[in-house]
Amino acid sequence: MVRRAGHSVLVLLGLMALLFFAINVLGNPIRLLVDQDAPPETIAALEEKYGFDRPIHVRLADYFASLLTVCQLRCSPDFDKSVKYKVSARELVIDRLPNTAVLALAAWGIGMLGIPLGMLAARHPRGLFDRVVNVLTFAVVSVPEFWLALMLILLISVQWGVLPTSGFDGLGPGGWKFMVLPALTLAPRVMGRFAQITRAAMIDELSKDYVSTARAKGLGESTILYTHVLKNAAISIVTLMGDELAGFMNGSVVVEIIFAWPGLGLLLIGAINGRDLPVITASVFVIALMVMFVNLIVDFLYTWLDPRISYAN
């Protein structure tokens, strides 16, 4: 696991290098901050201030040197000030991270309801309940999130007046009403995927010999299903759980834009449009760390669920 963590660090450094070159190839972000008729002296002064007058390989070397040095001292890399917001890019991203994390966990938690649905559907394959679950899950997985968001706003906010259409009022007790619609928009697709993969994995396990042996020994269906079958099918379920949670940590861009939710997705899109390299770098760095952390947790769960899985070799 230490070796896998080391590989993750190398992947992260490679990702940051590719991102650095990709952003710089697009052009000089300083020219987006000044008027088209700005004098060359002003542009040159800003380029010198933000370091864009230096060759690209020098800036890349300085960036990685400062990144590694700061990580050794504080384990909290600094990404310079945002070109647009004039504040620390690191602090800007850290302020937005809890908003994305809470929304992701809320939608992910609601989506977990698909696991018991898939389990119930697997108990009676091709039965009435199984057919209903199949139809509903395929339907919700196919619904575009932007369309669902607009329909929820139209129905719940505009016609019923129950919840606000958009906005943000913190993560305290008064802010829950702004989170409901974004979470309900993100959750159905996750719930449908959980139900589908749980049903498929458990039906596959129910057809194996150890289930017939357990039934021959007189074990009840509930005991077989929840004690033996579920644990063996959990590898696929845990894989999807980690994938969906990591996807949420990328920032649900469309949903955050529609509901004006100040998360990482909304921040990253604004930074890309403005070529704000420090904010883009900080956002991608934090998102990559979250995704790698989730994947490492999933790897640990693999070894706990199935002792035959080993990363020693």
ChimeraX attribute file (.defattr): number of C-alpha atoms within 10 A of each C-alpha:
attribute: neighborCount
match mode: 1-to-1
recipient: residues
	/A:1	12
	/A:2	8
	/A:3	10
	/A:4	13
	/A:5	13
	/A:6	11
	/A:7	12
	/A:8	18
	/A:9	15
	/A:10	12
	/A:11	14
	/A:12	17
	/A:13	15
	/A:14	12
	/A:15	15
	/A:16	20
	/A:17	16
	/A:18	11
	/A:19	17
	/A:20	19
	/A:21	13
	/A:22	11
	/A:23	17
	/A:24	14
	/A:25	10
	/A:26	9
	/A:27	11
	/A:28	16
	/A:29	19
	/A:30	18
	/A:31	14
	/A:32	15
	/A:33	16
	/A:34	13
	/A:35	9
	/A:36	8
	/A:37	6
	/A:38	11
	/A:39	10
	/A:40	9
	/A:41	9
	/A:42	11
	/A:43	16
	/A:44	13
	/A:45	13
	/A:46	17
	/A:47	17
	/A:48	12
	/A:49	10
	/A:50	14
	/A:51	13
	/A:52	17
	/A:53	14
	/A:54	11
	/A:55	9
	/A:56	15
	/A:57	10
	/A:58	10
	/A:59	15
	/A:60	15
	/A:61	12
	/A:62	11
	/A:63	18
	/A:64	14
	/A:65	12
	/A:66	15
	/A:67	17
	/A:68	14
	/A:69	15
	/A:70	14
	/A:71	13
	/A:72	11
	/A:73	9
	/A:74	9
	/A:75	11
	/A:76	13
	/A:77	17
	/A:78	20
	/A:79	21
	/A:80	18
	/A:81	19
	/A:82	21
	/A:83	21
	/A:84	19
	/A:85	12
	/A:86	9
	/A:87	13
	/A:88	17
	/A:89	25
	/A:90	22
	/A:91	16
	/A:92	18
	/A:93	23
	/A:94	15
	/A:95	14
	/A:96	18
	/A:97	20
	/A:98	15
	/A:99	19
	/A:100	23
	/A:101	19
	/A:102	16
	/A:103	24
	/A:104	24
	/A:105	15
	/A:106	18
	/A:107	27
	/A:108	21
	/A:109	16
	/A:110	16
	/A:111	24
	/A:112	19
	/A:113	17
	/A:114	26
	/A:115	20
	/A:116	14
	/A:117	21
	/A:118	27
	/A:119	24
	/A:120	19
	/A:121	26
	/A:122	24
	/A:123	18
	/A:124	13
	/A:125	14
	/A:126	12
	/A:127	12
	/A:128	11
	/A:129	15
	/A:130	20
	/A:131	14
	/A:132	12
	/A:133	21
	/A:134	18
	/A:135	11
	/A:136	15
	/A:137	23
	/A:138	15
	/A:139	13
	/A:140	18
	/A:141	17
	/A:142	12
	/A:143	13
	/A:144	12
	/A:145	21
	/A:146	15
	/A:147	11
	/A:148	19
	/A:149	21
	/A:150	16
	/A:151	14
	/A:152	19
	/A:153	23
	/A:154	14
	/A:155	13
	/A:156	15
	/A:157	16
	/A:158	14
	/A:159	10
	/A:160	10
	/A:161	12
	/A:162	12
	/A:163	18
	/A:164	17
	/A:165	21
	/A:166	18
	/A:167	16
	/A:168	17
	/A:169	13
	/A:170	13
	/A:171	14
	/A:172	7
	/A:173	8
	/A:174	10
	/A:175	13
	/A:176	14
	/A:177	17
	/A:178	21
	/A:179	24
	/A:180	15
	/A:181	25
	/A:182	28
	/A:183	22
	/A:184	18
	/A:185	21
	/A:186	25
	/A:187	24
	/A:188	27
	/A:189	24
	/A:190	25
	/A:191	24
	/A:192	28
	/A:193	24
	/A:194	26
	/A:195	29
	/A:196	24
	/A:197	20
	/A:198	28
	/A:199	28
	/A:200	17
	/A:201	21
	/A:202	25
	/A:203	20
	/A:204	13
	/A:205	19
	/A:206	19
	/A:207	10
	/A:208	11
	/A:209	10
	/A:210	14
	/A:211	18
	/A:212	13
	/A:213	11
	/A:214	15
	/A:215	14
	/A:216	9
	/A:217	9
	/A:218	10
	/A:219	12
	/A:220	10
	/A:221	13
	/A:222	11
	/A:223	13
	/A:224	18
	/A:225	19
	/A:226	11
	/A:227	11
	/A:228	16
	/A:229	22
	/A:230	19
	/A:231	15
	/A:232	15
	/A:233	21
	/A:234	19
	/A:235	18
	/A:236	16
	/A:237	23
	/A:238	19
	/A:239	15
	/A:240	18
	/A:241	20
	/A:242	19
	/A:243	16
	/A:244	19
	/A:245	21
	/A:246	20
	/A:247	15
	/A:248	22
	/A:249	26
	/A:250	22
	/A:251	25
	/A:252	21
	/A:253	17
	/A:254	15
	/A:255	22
	/A:256	21
	/A:257	17
	/A:258	17
	/A:259	20
	/A:260	16
	/A:261	25
	/A:262	19
	/A:263	26
	/A:264	29
	/A:265	25
	/A:266	21
	/A:267	21
	/A:268	23
	/A:269	16
	/A:270	15
	/A:271	21
	/A:272	13
	/A:273	10
	/A:274	17
	/A:275	24
	/A:276	24
	/A:277	24
	/A:278	20
	/A:279	30
	/A:280	24
	/A:281	24
	/A:282	25
	/A:283	27
	/A:284	19
	/A:285	20
	/A:286	18
	/A:287	22
	/A:288	21
	/A:289	16
	/A:290	18
	/A:291	19
	/A:292	19
	/A:293	16
	/A:294	18
	/A:295	18
	/A:296	17
	/A:297	13
	/A:298	19
	/A:299	19
	/A:300	15
	/A:301	15
	/A:302	19
	/A:303	14
	/A:304	11
	/A:305	15
	/A:306	13
	/A:307	8
	/A:308	9
	/A:309	12
	/A:310	12
	/A:311	12
	/A:312	6
	/A:313	3
